């Protein structure tokens, strides 16, 4: 006899923790893209930094620190592993 399947409902707290972990994993990739972005809008190959470039890098750096600080409290508590709540077939 078949066992009844569990509903496809995900509890709110583990779902949010997983999404926060996903966001934390994407943060370095987004940061690298934002730090390399000035290379894409450079008109010509230049080797010197302008004051606008330095201010941009500083603001991106501060923004990444702020995002990491905002994500950190949600990452503190949590379940033991990702696979613990997965449904087995």
TAURGI-V626223 format. One record per residue. N is the residue number from 0. PSI is psi in degrees with one decimal (999 if undefined). Layout:
N PSI
N PSI
This chain:
0 139.1
1 139.6
2 145.3
3 138.8
4 145.4
5 148.4
6 156.6
7 32.2
8 131.4
9 132.4
10 147.2
11 -45.8
12 -49.7
13 -34.0
14 -45.4
15 -37.8
16 -41.3
17 -41.1
18 -35.9
19 -40.7
20 -39.6
21 -42.9
22 -39.4
23 -34.2
24 -30.5
25 -17.5
26 -45.1
27 -33.1
28 -44.7
29 -40.8
30 -42.5
31 -40.8
32 -45.1
33 -33.8
34 -26.5
35 -8.6
36 -38.9
37 -25.0
38 -28.3
39 -32.5
40 5.3
41 131.5
42 -37.8
43 163.1
44 114.2
45 144.5
46 -7.6
47 148.6
48 137.6
49 169.1
50 -32.0
51 -37.5
52 -42.4
53 -42.4
54 -41.5
55 -47.6
56 -41.1
57 -42.3
58 -39.0
59 -42.0
60 -46.4
61 -38.8
62 -41.2
63 -38.5
64 -42.5
65 -42.9
66 -42.0
67 -39.0
68 -33.6
69 -32.9
70 -25.8
71 -44.9
72 -33.8
73 -20.5
74 -14.0
75 -55.6
76 162.3
77 174.2
78 171.1
79 -41.3
80 167.2
81 -37.5
82 -1.8
83 -31.1
84 -1.8
85 148.5
86 136.5
87 136.1
88 999
